[in-house]
């Protein structure tokens, strides 16, 4: 929006925008889909329990083998999950990536020319019939982007944090767009209050920075691995699902969490960490072609 107001959305900006968005998403998405597919395929062939939807847990209330086919795979590659195909295998968290990708592709169309604005309207009509929740949740995405434009300190950080925790507790009991919107608003208030915090104290700043570096990889890679390991351990008499809160089970739980983070961190170094280098290479090649 700042570029549009400054009349700087030219050919170079549009090209740079799409290079950044495609590399940011797909350098991690393609490996995540392929690795997840292999884990799910092996798991559904050799394990039961989670893969056959025995427990009907809300995070994966589906039979994995029903969503392991080429149509679903290619649909997820093009971020059409929840629009034309289900999420691939056990990787339910991919539902929100379809939203994110839609917003990346849609809103830039408003700022290019009249033809792209017509395309914007066409896609909006398609989503209205295929998955109108994507359009509804765009208000949360827009609210997040407004933080950049907001030049005013709204409330004190401690008040914002209290609101966030109250909303977080309510979100465990209630579901739906309104509670999601309220939770997103409380997060925005926290971010706004921290942005204008003059105390100079940012607790665990370096730790938070390191964790944020690979949050996208964690988002895409963790769930199929999570299901695979739990199922593998289950047939070896280690039950990490629906376990009682005992001391030994807490050790199992935290050990399992550490394993997942270690697994994802390795994949982060292989794929996501190279995003900036790939973007630089593509910009260089694009400049050479233009020349």
JOPE-V301167 format. One record per residue. RES is the residue in one small letter. PHI is phi in whole degrees, 0 to 359 (999 if undefined). D_CENTER is the distance of its C-alpha to the mean C-alpha in whole Angstrom. Layout:
# JOPE-V301167
res->RES phi->PHI d_center->D_CENTER
res->RES phi->PHI d_center->D_CENTER
This chain:
# JOPE-V301167
res->x phi->999 d_center->23
res->x phi->298 d_center->25
res->x phi->295 d_center->26
res->x phi->294 d_center->27
res->x phi->297 d_center->29
res->x phi->272 d_center->30
res->x phi->56 d_center->31
res->x phi->243 d_center->29
res->x phi->272 d_center->27
res->x phi->254 d_center->29
res->x phi->301 d_center->29
res->x phi->294 d_center->27
res->x phi->294 d_center->25
res->x phi->297 d_center->23
res->x phi->298 d_center->24
res->x phi->297 d_center->22
res->x phi->301 d_center->19
res->x phi->290 d_center->18
res->x phi->300 d_center->19
res->x phi->296 d_center->16
res->x phi->291 d_center->14
res->x phi->295 d_center->14
res->x phi->292 d_center->15
res->x phi->302 d_center->12
res->x phi->280 d_center->10
res->x phi->275 d_center->12
res->x phi->296 d_center->14
res->x phi->256 d_center->11
res->x phi->297 d_center->10
res->x phi->300 d_center->14
res->x phi->300 d_center->15
res->x phi->296 d_center->12
res->x phi->293 d_center->13
res->x phi->291 d_center->17
res->x phi->295 d_center->17
res->x phi->298 d_center->15
res->x phi->299 d_center->18
res->x phi->296 d_center->21
res->x phi->297 d_center->20
res->x phi->293 d_center->20
res->x phi->296 d_center->23
res->x phi->296 d_center->25
res->x phi->295 d_center->24
res->x phi->289 d_center->25
res->x phi->277 d_center->28
res->x phi->242 d_center->29
res->x phi->238 d_center->27
res->x phi->247 d_center->28
res->x phi->37 d_center->26
res->x phi->300 d_center->22
res->x phi->292 d_center->22
res->x phi->253 d_center->25
res->x phi->63 d_center->24
res->x phi->293 d_center->26
res->x phi->268 d_center->25
res->x phi->54 d_center->23
res->x phi->284 d_center->20
res->x phi->295 d_center->18
res->x phi->289 d_center->15
res->x phi->206 d_center->16
res->x phi->269 d_center->19
res->x phi->203 d_center->20
res->x phi->273 d_center->22
res->x phi->301 d_center->20
res->x phi->299 d_center->23
res->x phi->289 d_center->23
res->x phi->249 d_center->20
res->x phi->247 d_center->21
res->x phi->211 d_center->22
res->x phi->295 d_center->22
res->x phi->299 d_center->22
res->x phi->292 d_center->18
res->x phi->300 d_center->18
res->x phi->291 d_center->18
res->x phi->298 d_center->17
res->x phi->287 d_center->13
res->x phi->299 d_center->14
res->x phi->268 d_center->15
res->x phi->57 d_center->12
res->x phi->256 d_center->14
res->x phi->297 d_center->13
res->x phi->73 d_center->14
res->x phi->258 d_center->16
res->x phi->238 d_center->19
res->x phi->225 d_center->18
res->x phi->283 d_center->16
res->x phi->292 d_center->13
res->x phi->287 d_center->14
res->x phi->54 d_center->16
res->x phi->271 d_center->15
res->x phi->278 d_center->11
res->x phi->302 d_center->11
res->x phi->303 d_center->7
res->x phi->295 d_center->7
res->x phi->303 d_center->8
res->x phi->282 d_center->6
res->x phi->291 d_center->5
res->x phi->299 d_center->9
res->x phi->296 d_center->9
res->x phi->300 d_center->8
res->x phi->296 d_center->10
res->x phi->299 d_center->13
res->x phi->291 d_center->13
res->x phi->301 d_center->13
res->x phi->281 d_center->16
res->x phi->287 d_center->17
res->x phi->288 d_center->18
res->x phi->294 d_center->20
res->x phi->296 d_center->22
res->x phi->290 d_center->24
res->x phi->249 d_center->25
res->x phi->262 d_center->26
res->x phi->201 d_center->29
res->x phi->295 d_center->31
res->x phi->294 d_center->30
res->x phi->289 d_center->26
res->x phi->292 d_center->26
res->x phi->295 d_center->28
res->x phi->297 d_center->25
res->x phi->304 d_center->23
res->x phi->297 d_center->25
res->x phi->297 d_center->25
res->x phi->292 d_center->21
res->x phi->298 d_center->21
res->x phi->297 d_center->24
res->x phi->298 d_center->22
res->x phi->293 d_center->19
res->x phi->300 d_center->22
res->x phi->268 d_center->23
res->x phi->269 d_center->21
res->x phi->199 d_center->18
res->x phi->289 d_center->19
res->x phi->296 d_center->16
res->x phi->298 d_center->14
res->x phi->291 d_center->17
res->x phi->297 d_center->17
res->x phi->284 d_center->14
res->x phi->295 d_center->14
res->x phi->294 d_center->17
res->x phi->290 d_center->14
res->x phi->297 d_center->12
res->x phi->297 d_center->16
res->x phi->298 d_center->17
res->x phi->294 d_center->14
res->x phi->291 d_center->16
res->x phi->293 d_center->19
res->x phi->301 d_center->19
res->x phi->293 d_center->20
res->x phi->275 d_center->23
res->x phi->286 d_center->24
res->x phi->246 d_center->27
res->x phi->221 d_center->28
res->x phi->280 d_center->28
res->x phi->272 d_center->27
res->x phi->218 d_center->28
res->x phi->292 d_center->29
res->x phi->298 d_center->26
res->x phi->291 d_center->27
res->x phi->295 d_center->28
res->x phi->296 d_center->24
res->x phi->295 d_center->23
res->x phi->298 d_center->25
res->x phi->300 d_center->24
res->x phi->300 d_center->20
res->x phi->292 d_center->22
res->x phi->297 d_center->24
res->x phi->294 d_center->21
res->x phi->298 d_center->19
res->x phi->296 d_center->22
res->x phi->297 d_center->22
res->x phi->291 d_center->19
res->x phi->282 d_center->20
res->x phi->256 d_center->23
res->x phi->247 d_center->22
res->x phi->229 d_center->19
res->x phi->118 d_center->18
res->x phi->298 d_center->17
res->x phi->295 d_center->20
res->x phi->289 d_center->19
res->x phi->295 d_center->15
res->x phi->295 d_center->17
res->x phi->296 d_center->19
res->x phi->295 d_center->16
res->x phi->297 d_center->14
res->x phi->295 d_center->18
res->x phi->293 d_center->19
res->x phi->294 d_center->16
res->x phi->299 d_center->17
res->x phi->295 d_center->21
res->x phi->297 d_center->20
res->x phi->297 d_center->19
res->x phi->296 d_center->22
res->x phi->292 d_center->24
res->x phi->289 d_center->23
res->x phi->299 d_center->23
res->x phi->255 d_center->27
res->x phi->289 d_center->28
res->x phi->257 d_center->31
res->x phi->289 d_center->32
res->x phi->82 d_center->30
res->x phi->265 d_center->29
res->x phi->237 d_center->25
res->x phi->291 d_center->25
res->x phi->55 d_center->23
res->x phi->301 d_center->22
res->x phi->295 d_center->22
res->x phi->297 d_center->20
res->x phi->298 d_center->17
res->x phi->296 d_center->17
res->x phi->296 d_center->17
res->x phi->292 d_center->15
res->x phi->292 d_center->12
res->x phi->305 d_center->13
res->x phi->244 d_center->11
res->x phi->295 d_center->8
res->x phi->293 d_center->6
res->x phi->297 d_center->9
res->x phi->300 d_center->9
res->x phi->301 d_center->5
res->x phi->273 d_center->7
res->x phi->266 d_center->10
res->x phi->289 d_center->11
res->x phi->289 d_center->12
res->x phi->300 d_center->15
res->x phi->293 d_center->16
res->x phi->304 d_center->16
res->x phi->294 d_center->18
res->x phi->297 d_center->20
res->x phi->293 d_center->22
res->x phi->300 d_center->22
res->x phi->291 d_center->24
res->x phi->296 d_center->26
res->x phi->292 d_center->27
res->x phi->299 d_center->28
res->x phi->286 d_center->31
res->x phi->255 d_center->32
res->x phi->68 d_center->33
res->x phi->249 d_center->30
res->x phi->260 d_center->28
res->x phi->262 d_center->25
res->x phi->253 d_center->24
res->x phi->57 d_center->26
res->x phi->273 d_center->28
res->x phi->283 d_center->30
res->x phi->282 d_center->29
res->x phi->264 d_center->32
res->x phi->299 d_center->32
res->x phi->295 d_center->32
res->x phi->290 d_center->29
res->x phi->294 d_center->27
res->x phi->298 d_center->28
res->x phi->301 d_center->27
res->x phi->298 d_center->23
res->x phi->292 d_center->23
res->x phi->297 d_center->24
res->x phi->293 d_center->21
res->x phi->298 d_center->19
res->x phi->298 d_center->20
res->x phi->299 d_center->20
res->x phi->297 d_center->17
res->x phi->295 d_center->16
res->x phi->296 d_center->19
res->x phi->301 d_center->18
res->x phi->292 d_center->14
res->x phi->296 d_center->16
res->x phi->297 d_center->19
res->x phi->293 d_center->16
res->x phi->300 d_center->15
res->x phi->293 d_center->18
res->x phi->284 d_center->19
res->x phi->244 d_center->16
res->x phi->299 d_center->14
res->x phi->299 d_center->17
res->x phi->269 d_center->18
res->x phi->303 d_center->16
res->x phi->298 d_center->19
res->x phi->293 d_center->22
res->x phi->293 d_center->21
res->x phi->299 d_center->20
res->x phi->297 d_center->24
res->x phi->296 d_center->25
res->x phi->293 d_center->24
res->x phi->296 d_center->25
res->x phi->295 d_center->29
res->x phi->295 d_center->29
res->x phi->295 d_center->29
res->x phi->294 d_center->31
res->x phi->294 d_center->34
res->x phi->292 d_center->33
res->x phi->294 d_center->34
res->x phi->290 d_center->37
